[in-house]
Amino acid sequence: MVIFMYLFILILSVISCFVGFVLEVAEGNICHIQNGRLPNAGVAIFPNIPVVPLIYVLVVWLLNHLYQDLGFIVVATYAVLGIGVQLFQYRKANRQLKTLNT
């Protein structure tokens, strides 16, 4: 059961990374358009993908040593709320990008 919880946290961390990538591209393209350039922003996937999931799992492990299952609850809540906030910011940035692009 514990392995599945760590796998769940790992999946949440990767989803959080990819939602962050999409948001970063949208915000980068807004910046490009505002500076008179073509909207062709990109992101660097490499440093985030191994580091962010590792941090999530380490925090879960450390919190679970303090109190049983505390890490799973805290980190899963943080991940879900973070993904929600990033999706909200992406929708806002995407609307602004469409407005600037027309």
Contacts in CASP RR format, 6 or more apart in sequence:
PFRMAT RR
TARGET T0000
AUTHOR 0000-0000-0000
METHOD contacts of the structure
MODEL  1
MVIFMYLFILILSVISCFVGFVLEVAEGNICHIQNGRLPNAGVAIFPNIP
VVPLIYVLVVWLLNHLYQDLGFIVVATYAVLGIGVQLFQYRKANRQLKTL
NT
5 60 0 8 1.000
5 72 0 8 1.000
6 57 0 8 1.000
6 60 0 8 1.000
8 72 0 8 1.000
8 76 0 8 1.000
9 56 0 8 1.000
9 57 0 8 1.000
9 60 0 8 1.000
9 72 0 8 1.000
9 75 0 8 1.000
9 76 0 8 1.000
9 79 0 8 1.000
10 53 0 8 1.000
10 56 0 8 1.000
10 57 0 8 1.000
12 56 0 8 1.000
12 75 0 8 1.000
12 76 0 8 1.000
12 79 0 8 1.000
12 80 0 8 1.000
12 83 0 8 1.000
13 52 0 8 1.000
13 53 0 8 1.000
13 55 0 8 1.000
13 56 0 8 1.000
13 57 0 8 1.000
13 79 0 8 1.000
14 49 0 8 1.000
14 53 0 8 1.000
15 79 0 8 1.000
15 83 0 8 1.000
16 52 0 8 1.000
16 79 0 8 1.000
16 82 0 8 1.000
16 83 0 8 1.000
16 86 0 8 1.000
17 45 0 8 1.000
17 48 0 8 1.000
17 49 0 8 1.000
17 52 0 8 1.000
17 53 0 8 1.000
19 83 0 8 1.000
19 84 0 8 1.000
19 86 0 8 1.000
19 87 0 8 1.000
19 90 0 8 1.000
20 86 0 8 1.000
20 90 0 8 1.000
21 43 0 8 1.000
21 45 0 8 1.000
21 48 0 8 1.000
22 90 0 8 1.000
23 86 0 8 1.000
23 89 0 8 1.000
23 90 0 8 1.000
23 93 0 8 1.000
24 41 0 8 1.000
24 42 0 8 1.000
24 43 0 8 1.000
25 41 0 8 1.000
25 42 0 8 1.000
25 43 0 8 1.000
26 90 0 8 1.000
26 93 0 8 1.000
26 94 0 8 1.000
26 97 0 8 1.000
27 41 0 8 1.000
27 93 0 8 1.000
28 39 0 8 1.000
28 41 0 8 1.000
28 42 0 8 1.000
29 39 0 8 1.000
29 40 0 8 1.000
29 41 0 8 1.000
29 97 0 8 1.000
30 39 0 8 1.000
30 93 0 8 1.000
30 96 0 8 1.000
30 97 0 8 1.000
30 100 0 8 1.000
31 41 0 8 1.000
32 38 0 8 1.000
32 39 0 8 1.000
32 40 0 8 1.000
32 41 0 8 1.000
33 39 0 8 1.000
33 97 0 8 1.000
33 100 0 8 1.000
33 101 0 8 1.000
34 100 0 8 1.000
39 97 0 8 1.000
39 101 0 8 1.000
56 75 0 8 1.000
56 79 0 8 1.000
59 71 0 8 1.000
59 74 0 8 1.000
59 75 0 8 1.000
60 71 0 8 1.000
60 72 0 8 1.000
60 74 0 8 1.000
60 75 0 8 1.000
61 71 0 8 1.000
62 71 0 8 1.000
63 70 0 8 1.000
63 71 0 8 1.000
63 74 0 8 1.000
63 75 0 8 1.000
64 70 0 8 1.000
64 71 0 8 1.000
64 72 0 8 1.000
END
